[in-house]
Amino acid sequence: MKTLEDFKKEAFKRPGVRKAYEEMQPEMKIIRALIISRNKKGMSQRKLAQKIGVTQSALARFEAGNINPTLSFIKKVTSGLGLKLIVR
C-alpha cells in the first residue's frame, strides 16, 4: 500500500498534476479550516447543515472538495460556525 506522499510523488511526475494541485490549495485550506472548526465545536454535518439551511449531502460535498462553492455558500458555513469571513 502506498503512502499519500508516495502517491503524490508519483502523480506529480505527470504533466499538469502539480500545477492543478497547487491551484487547489487555497480552497482546500479554507475547507480544512472549516472542518476543523466544526469538529472543535462538536457539530455534526447534519446539525450545521440544518442550522444554515442546506442539506447534509450538500455540506458533505463541500467538505469533500467535490463542488466549487460560491462565496455566499462559504459565508453561510462560516456564519453557522460563528465565524467571520474576511477576504483580503
C-alpha positions as CSV (number, residue, x, y, z in Angstrom):
1,M,0.0,0.0,0.0
2,K,1.3,3.4,-1.0
3,T,1.5,6.3,1.4
4,L,0.0,9.7,0.4
5,E,3.5,11.1,0.0
6,D,4.4,8.2,-2.4
7,F,1.3,8.7,-4.3
8,K,1.9,12.5,-4.7
9,K,5.5,12.0,-5.8
10,E,4.3,9.6,-8.5
11,A,1.3,11.7,-9.5
12,F,3.4,14.9,-9.7
13,K,5.5,13.3,-12.5
14,R,2.5,13.6,-14.8
15,P,2.2,16.8,-16.8
16,G,-0.1,19.4,-15.2
17,V,-0.8,17.5,-11.9
18,R,1.5,19.6,-9.7
19,K,0.0,22.8,-11.1
20,A,-3.6,21.7,-10.6
21,Y,-2.7,20.5,-7.1
22,E,-1.1,23.8,-6.2
23,E,-4.1,25.8,-7.7
24,M,-6.5,23.8,-5.4
25,Q,-4.6,24.6,-2.2
26,P,-6.3,27.8,-1.2
27,E,-9.7,26.2,-1.4
28,M,-8.6,23.1,0.4
29,K,-7.1,25.2,3.2
30,I,-10.4,27.0,3.7
31,I,-12.3,23.8,3.7
32,R,-9.9,22.1,6.1
33,A,-10.1,25.1,8.5
34,L,-13.9,25.0,8.4
35,I,-14.0,21.2,9.0
36,I,-11.6,21.6,12.0
37,S,-13.7,24.4,13.4
38,R,-16.9,22.4,13.0
39,N,-15.3,19.4,14.8
40,K,-13.9,21.6,17.6
41,K,-17.5,22.9,18.2
42,G,-18.7,19.3,18.3
43,M,-21.1,19.9,15.4
44,S,-22.1,17.1,13.0
45,Q,-22.5,17.9,9.3
46,R,-26.2,17.3,9.8
47,K,-26.5,19.8,12.6
48,L,-24.5,22.5,10.8
49,A,-26.5,21.9,7.6
50,Q,-29.8,22.3,9.4
51,K,-28.5,25.5,11.0
52,I,-27.5,27.1,7.7
53,G,-30.4,25.8,5.6
54,V,-28.7,23.4,3.3
55,T,-28.8,19.6,3.0
56,Q,-26.3,17.4,4.8
57,S,-25.2,16.0,1.4
58,A,-24.5,19.5,0.1
59,L,-22.3,20.2,3.1
60,A,-20.6,16.8,2.7
61,R,-19.8,17.5,-1.0
62,F,-18.4,20.9,0.0
63,E,-16.2,19.4,2.7
64,A,-15.0,16.7,0.3
65,G,-14.0,19.4,-2.2
66,N,-16.4,17.9,-4.8
67,I,-18.0,21.2,-5.6
68,N,-16.8,24.7,-6.4
69,P,-18.7,26.6,-3.7
70,T,-20.0,30.2,-4.1
71,L,-18.8,32.9,-1.8
72,S,-22.3,33.0,-0.4
73,F,-22.2,29.3,0.5
74,I,-18.8,29.8,2.3
75,K,-20.3,32.8,4.1
76,K,-23.3,30.6,5.2
77,V,-20.9,27.9,6.6
78,T,-18.7,30.4,8.4
79,S,-21.7,32.2,9.9
80,G,-23.2,28.9,11.0
81,L,-19.9,28.2,12.8
82,G,-20.0,31.6,14.5
83,L,-17.0,32.7,12.4
84,K,-16.5,35.8,10.3
85,L,-15.3,35.5,6.8
86,I,-12.7,38.1,5.8
87,V,-11.3,38.2,2.2
88,R,-8.1,40.1,1.7
